[in-house]
Amino acid sequence: MESVEIVEGIMLVIGIILALVGSIMILINAFKENLLWGFGGLIVPFVLPIYTFCHWDKNKHWFGVWFSGFLFYIGALIFFAEEGVFRLHPMAG
């Protein structure tokens, strides 16, 4: 395993952790606001982003955490794709 692959893997893990922490903290804020916001954020796909932007003053920090995780994740995927890590089998070409 090359050091580049290790760095890419670390970027991927950091991105997932940051995005997960940001999402969970926004969800906790939604439950603090109202149970309907919280359960809606768990069940309905677009409720949590709507809640985030409707209550921006409470969630801007956690949105930044989520977004930085998203950027780490996407950056790692781009680097993985450039290195050809996504090949299904070594003999596939």
VENQUI-V635104 format. One record per pair of residues at least 24 apart in sequence whose ideal C-beta (glycine too) atoms are under 7 Angstrom apart, sorted by the first residue. I is the first residue (numbers start at 1). J is the second residue. D is the distance in Angstrom with one decimal. If there is no record, write none. Layout:
i->(I & I)
j->(J & J)
d->(D & D)
This chain:
i->(4 & 5 & 8 & 8 & 8 & 11 & 11 & 11 & 12 & 12 & 14 & 15 & 15 & 15 & 15 & 15 & 16 & 16 & 17 & 18 & 18 & 18 & 18 & 19 & 19 & 19 & 19 & 21 & 22 & 22 & 22 & 22 & 22 & 23 & 25 & 26 & 26 & 26 & 26 & 29 & 29)
j->(83 & 85 & 76 & 79 & 80 & 72 & 75 & 76 & 73 & 76 & 72 & 69 & 70 & 72 & 73 & 76 & 69 & 73 & 69 & 65 & 68 & 69 & 72 & 66 & 69 & 70 & 73 & 65 & 62 & 63 & 65 & 66 & 69 & 66 & 62 & 52 & 59 & 62 & 63 & 58 & 59)
d->(6.7 & 7.0 & 5.2 & 4.8 & 5.6 & 5.3 & 6.0 & 3.9 & 6.4 & 4.0 & 5.2 & 4.8 & 6.9 & 3.2 & 3.2 & 6.0 & 6.9 & 6.3 & 6.9 & 5.6 & 5.6 & 2.8 & 6.4 & 5.3 & 3.4 & 5.5 & 6.3 & 6.0 & 4.8 & 6.7 & 3.8 & 2.8 & 6.1 & 5.7 & 4.2 & 5.6 & 5.3 & 4.9 & 6.9 & 5.3 & 5.8)
